[in-house]
Amino acid sequence: MSETSVVDWGLARTVARRVGGRGPTIGREGARQAVEELRLGADVAVDVVRDLTGLRADVPVDRVRVVDRSRWVDANTDAFVTVIEPLTKRLRRDTAVGAIGSRVAGAEIGAALGFLSSRVLGQYELFTAPDVEPQLLLVAPNIVDVEQRIGVRGSDFRLWVCLHEETHRVQFTAVPWLGPWLREQILSTLDGLAAEPGELGKRLGQVFAAVVGALRGLDVAKALEQSMSEEDQELFGRLTAVMSLLEGHADVMMDTVGSDVIPTVEVLRQRMTERRTNPKATEAFVRRLLGMEAKLAQYRDGAAFVRAVVDEVGMDGFNKVWESPDQLPSRDELHAPEQWIARVATVS
């Protein structure tokens, strides 16, 4: 690792693994059963999500990876390196970043990743290296941890999580322009944050907050928009609106499934809602620190938009959102779905 590297990524991995820990102890047989049920749930979710969304997507052979927290950290650290490598090169060129600064940045990013590694249930990892296909990750220890904490049937909860994450996979594979477009928007946002070389040293914290926010869907707009140009604010607003749409769409799909698919689905909805809205004091503090309260708002805002549109024009009308980037809702339209319906869904 060069002394002038902006982030000590090795340290970030180490810190993330220490902060994240290993998760609940369930024994070899319990772990084997959890992995098998998650893989089965991922297979079942394919047809269920296809029927619910009306979207069609090819299913790759190894489309799902059931991972532990350490492997989640590895995948996400690799994603960070892949996405922000052009930015780190600029920062090395335009600023004097010493070993101490590199280690501080690595420790800060590692701490954030470590906390997230103990909370994330799954994700569709779009930001992989050029030679690696996007992949669906299910974090087994976290899924088991949550089902134990809220006291629900493990097999039902595991399938329910699979439905949410499979919806994300379908979004990006059934809509081939979406992944490249989203990646371009994120890179443009980061490039805008680092547009003034003389300010780069002062704005490292903002830049990395944006990286964390963009890759993990955390809304850091309030902290960042104060230093953005009007053009960058518009771009960032559109990005956060789309992230809300994607999360809300997945939430609605998992909530639409009936008891014929998941017998205890009503109990799952009730207890997960309680968990989201009534966190323990320590977790509530860390959520605010990382911007995760805004992440939960994304679920609510996006889901409200999707439900309003589907109620008004049906799923076929809603699916016009996937036809092109111009059909995506703006931030204003996300909070006023009737405006999006008038602009897009009612046009023949």
Secondary structure, DSSP 8 states (H G I E B T S, - for coil): --TT-SS-HHHHHHHHHHHH------HHHHHHHHHHHHHHHHHHHHHHHHHHH-------TT-EEEE-HHHHHHHHHHHHHHHHHHHHHHHHHHS---HHHHHHHHHHHHHHHHHHHTT--EEEE----TTS--EEEEEHHHHHHHHHHHT--HHHHHHHHHHHHHHHHHHHHHSTTHHHHHHHHHHHHHHHHT--GGGTTTTHHHHHHHHHHHHHT---HHHHGGGS-HHHHHHHHHHHHHHHHHHHHHHHHHHH--TTTSTTHHHHHHHHHHHHHS--HHHHHHHHHHTHHHHHHHHHHHHHHHHHHHHHHHHHHHGGGGS-GGGS--HHHHH-HHHHIIIIIT--
